Amino acid sequence: MYSLIAMTRRRRAASDVLAQGYVSLRRSGGKAAGTVRTCDLLQTPLEVHAPIGRRLLTTATLLYLEKNKQTLEISLRRHTMSCEDLLSVDYEVFGRVQGVFFRKFTQAEAKKLGLVGWVRNTEAGTVEGQLQGPGSKVAEMQSWLRTTGSPQSKIITAEFKNEKIIKCLEHSTFKVVRS
């Protein structure tokens, strides 16, 4: 049986390592079995249970490993979603959303839901951004953007466009972009 271990050179959030980094496949005895890019391996984020020093153990367990002309074909038991469930959507929120900590609360809610992307103020007085993650979590965040926002905000409407299924997360975390 193999286990999946993400290796880092610096201390970083587990989601950053898994979204951008490489993972090492190790046998239970500790001998390395190979290294592949996270996107190629999973096409979905992993839940990380326990950071142990520089090794981040995940819930994924390798069930099948086959070399085929220098390509690793890997089947993993996925605990939360399939690769078709990974969505990306752009959004813009209208109303009283600037000067009321809307971006800060948006970032906190997105991180709580395990989403990645970005948020920024626009010159038109709105807030815009992009969300990426599991479809159910993206839908939760869309609802939050339509109805909740920050405590002092007054949301008139939220528009969502360019919703698409993606193979791999394009961002490593959820960032507030300064404009």
Buried (B, 14 or more C-beta within 10 A) or exposed (E): EBBBBBBBEEEBBBBBBBBBBBBBBBEEEEEEEEEBEBBBBBBBBBEBEEBEEBBBBBBBEBEEEEEEEEEBEBEBEBEBBEEEBBBBBBBBBBBBBBEBBBBEBBBEBBBEBBBBBBBBBBEEEBBBBBBBBBBEBBBBBBEBBBEEBBEEBEBEEBEBEEBEEBEBBBBBBBBBEEE
